[in-house]
Amino acid sequence: MDKKLTLSLNEDVIEKAKKYSKQSNTSLSKLIKFKVMVVLLELNDKITELALSDESFNDFEDGFQYYTAIENEIDIIITRNKKDFKNSRLPVLSAKEYLSIKN
């Protein structure tokens, strides 16, 4: 049975992508095509409070990503910095690891 991968991002990631686009002179239309493939998840007060109160994250943005995933019942976290999620209750994979499992 084939499962569809749903890539979920919070709004902060999209804002960083826009900033990156501007700084690197990359076409925003490429980012818009990417947006069609993703579902934006809400970053609400509960997630913000959880992320900011969790001292196990050195980078508060990782806390936002983690608690956004938890609150939205996401199955796994895919990141290039697995060490940032060492206390995760969710499986944490690199993109390479995820693709090797899916293939």
Buried (B, 14 or more C-beta within 10 A) or exposed (E): EEEEEEEBBBEEBBEEBEEEBEEEEEEEEEBEEEBEEEEEBEBEEEBBEBBEEBEEBEEEBBBBBBBBBBBEEBEBBBBEEBEBBEEBEBEBBEEEBBEEEEE
